Amino acid sequence: MEYGAHLPLLGSPGDVGDLASYARTAGALGFRALAVNDHLQFRRPWLDGIVALSSVIEASGDLTLATTVALPVVRGPAVLAKAAAALDVLSGGRLLLGVGPGSSPADYALAGLDFDERWPRFEAAVRALRAHLGRSADDGTPVLEPRPVRPGGPPVWIGSWGSPAGLRRVARLGDGWLASAYSTTPAQVAAGRAAHGVPCAVATMWTFVTEDAGERAAWLSRLAALLHRPEDDLAGRVLVGPPEWCAALLRAYADAGAELLFLWPVADHEQQLERVMRDVVPLVGRGAPG
């Protein structure tokens, strides 16, 4: 299993920091990808993901650039396809285009769309998106110019929390499955891969490596409030805690067949990337103590 890093898009300008420095640090530490998520509105300020990703193209070296996920219904499939094609061209063909319907009614309200219609709209938007990128134009949808670097455009992966219907959608529409770390488990990843045989990446793995129990409890409480999720449930799904605990969770996803896992440090962004690679990843392959 390889590792990617989410760009720190969440919070005030002081929270976001220097994205180019973050990208260079991730590459130097051995991360293989950089990712962004997509919201028009959130409970805290959120930088536009596609703009942020474009800002680190040069600093990212040869890293894969991923959206985990972008919102084709909210943005519009033609607009998203145009932005994705530009990112693919400017990065020399390094884009992995992850897409999903989104889980925020606020995003849909700002776009003037009915949130309850997101699923049928999403399926239609993905088909149109792929047609615009030249991956399947049998419905007559015009393809874009300039074209992406790769014939047919970048790979399109589908975000799903792992329900049976969601995984059928992944198999039907996508080149791979993007699972959400705080809404999926290693067991679900293993079952989904066994049932459908699609490659899987795990995204939005909130991360803060610490041996301090009080600090761990404080971050879990903040994340629970931010995500509107029960703290006890999140505790077993996020990479918040001592190195041994974090390594065990990563090992479980590696054993389940996840090919790529995206970390998102909640603070001390570059320092946390370093802690993961220095203190956690070396423990992943060692198995359980004793």
N, C-alpha and C positions, 0 to 999 in steps of 0.2 A: 504494500500500500504506500502510495506517495502522498505528499502533503501540499496543500495550498493555503493561502492566507487571504482573508477578506480585507479589502481596504477599509480603514477606519472612517466610515462616512457619517457616523452617528454623533450628534452633539454640536456644541458651539465650535467656532473656528479654532479655539484653543484646544478642544478635545480632538479634533480631526488631525491636526499636526501637519507634517511635511509628507505628502503622499509619495513624492519621488524618493525621498530618503527611505521611507518604509519599503517601497518596491525594491530598491537596491539592497537593503538589508535582507529582505526575504530571499532574493536570489543568491546572495552571498552565503546564507545559512543552509541552502539546499532545498528550499521550497521549490515546487515545480509549477505553481500557478498562482495567479492573483484573481480575486473575484469581487464582484459588486452585486448588491441587491437593489431592488427597484421600488420606490414609493413616491407618490406625489405628496403625500401628507403622512406624518407619523406623530407619535406622542412626544417626540423630541425632534429637533432639527435634523434633516437628513439630506446630505449632498446628493445631487443627481448622479446616479451610478454610471451611466454611459459617458457623461462628461468627465467624471472622475477617472474612469478607465482610460479614456483617450489621453488624459493628462500624463499618464505614466508609461505610455508606449515606449518611449526612448529609454527610460530608467529601468524598464522591466526586462531588458536583455532578450533572452530566448524563452521566457516564461509564457505558458499558456495564459490567455486573458479570457475570463469567463463571466457570464452573467448568471446569477444563481438565486433568483431568476429575474428576467425582464418580463414586462407585462404587455403582450401584444394586443389584448383587448383594450386596455386603458390608453396605450400610446397609439394604437392603430397599427395593423400589420404592415402597411406600406411604409409608414414612418419608421417603425422599428427595423424593418428590412433594410431601409436606406442607411440608417445609422450602423447596423451590423455590417453591411457591405463595406462601409467606409472604414470601420475598425479593422475588418479583415484585410483590406488593402493596405492601410497604414501600418499594420503590425506585421505584414509579410505572411499572412495566413495563419495567425496564432489564436484566432477567436474560437471559443466554444460557446455557442449561443444557447443558454438555458432559459426556458420560458415556463410560465405558469399562469394560472388565472388570477392569482393574488388573493389575499385573505382579508383585505381592508375595505369595508364599505365606504370609508372616506375617499379612497382613491377613485372608486367608481362614481361617487357623488360629484367630485370635482370634474370628472370627464363627462358628466351628464348621462351616465349609464345606470341601468338597473342591476344592482349587485346580485339579485336573485336569478338573473339570466346569464351569470358568468360562465356556466359550464357549456351550454350550447354555443355561446359566443366564442368561447376559448377554442373549441374544436374547429370552428369555421376560421378563426383568426390564424391558427397554426397552419392550416392548409393553405390559406392565402399567403402567409409569411413564406412558407417553403416555395410556393409558386413564384413569388416575387424574387426570391433568391435563386431561382432557376433549378430547384431540386425536383419540382414536379409541376409542370405547367400544362397538364392535360385539360384543365378547365378553361384555358384561354387567358388566364391572368397574365398581364404583361410582366416581363422580368425587368430588373433594374439595370441602369447604366450609371456609373461604371460597374462592371460585374465584380463579385468577390474574387479573391486570388484563386481559390480552389474551384474546379468545376462543380456546379451545384451549390456553392456557398459553404459556409461553416457548418459543422455538425450541429444538429438541433436536439437538445436534451430536454426532457419534460419533467417538470417538478411535480412530485406527488408525495403525500404523507404515508403512502403505502397501503391504502385500502385496495381490495380486490378490483373495484371499478377503476381506481386510479392507475393501478398497474396494467390493466388491460388497455387503458388510454395510452400509457407510455409505450407499450408494445405496438399499438396501432399507429401512433403518430410520431414517435421519436427514435433517435439513434442511441439514446441512453436514458437513465433514470437519475434525477437529482432528488435525493431524499433529504428531508429537513431533520437535522440532528435532534432538535428539541420536540419533534413530533413523531419520531421513528425510533426503533430499537435495533440492535444488531440482529436479534431473532427475526424481525420483520425484513431486514435486508437479506438475510440468508434465505428466507422463504420466498421472497419476491424474485430473487435471482434464480432460485431453483425452479420456480414456476414458469418464468418467462425468458430466462437466459439473456437478459439485457445487462450491459455494463452499468455499474452504479457508482456514483459519487455522493458523499455525504456533506451537506453544506450547513452553514450557520452553526458551527460548533463553538458556542460562546466559551471563552478561555480565560482563566486566570490561575496560574500555578502558584500555590502558596502552601506553606506548612502551618500557617497560623489559623487555628480553628475559628477564631473570632472574625478574621478577615474573610474566610470562606463563607461563614454564615451571613455576613453583611452583603457580599456580592450575590449570593443566592437570593436574598431578600430583595435586592434591587432588581435583579433579573425577573423575579416572579411578578413584581409590580409593573415592570416595563412590558412584559409579554402577556400579562393577565393569565398566568398559569400558576397552579399550586406549587408552592416551594418544594414540598416533598417529592412531587413528580419530577421537577426540573433537576433535583439534586443528583439523580441517577442518569441524566441525559446530557449534562454539560461538563466541560473539562475545567471544573473549578474545584481545586483541592490540591493535595500533596502529589508529588511526582508519581508515586506508586499507584495511587488511585487513577490518575490521568492515564498512565500507561496501560492499566487494566482495561479501561474503556476503549482506548485505541486498539488494543490487541483484540478485543471482542469484535470490533468492526473489521479489522484485517482478516480475522478468521471467518467472518461472515461473507467475505468476498468483495468488500468495498475496494475500489481501485484507487480512489482519490478522496481525501478528506480535507475540507476547508475549515481552518481555525479562524476565530474572530476574537482577538483579545479585547477585553472590556475596558482596559486601562493599561498604561505603561506599554504601549503597543509594540515598539521594537524590542524592548527588554523582554517582553513576554514571548515573542517569537524566538528569541535567543534561549530563554529558559526551556521552552518546549524541545528545541533541538539538542540542547546540552544535557538536560536533566530528565526528560521524559522519553523521547524517542529511543535512546539506547536501552531503556528498560522494556520496550515493547516486545522485542524478540526473545526475552529471557524467560517468559512464562511466569506462573505464580510462584511465590517463594515457597521453598520446602518441597 
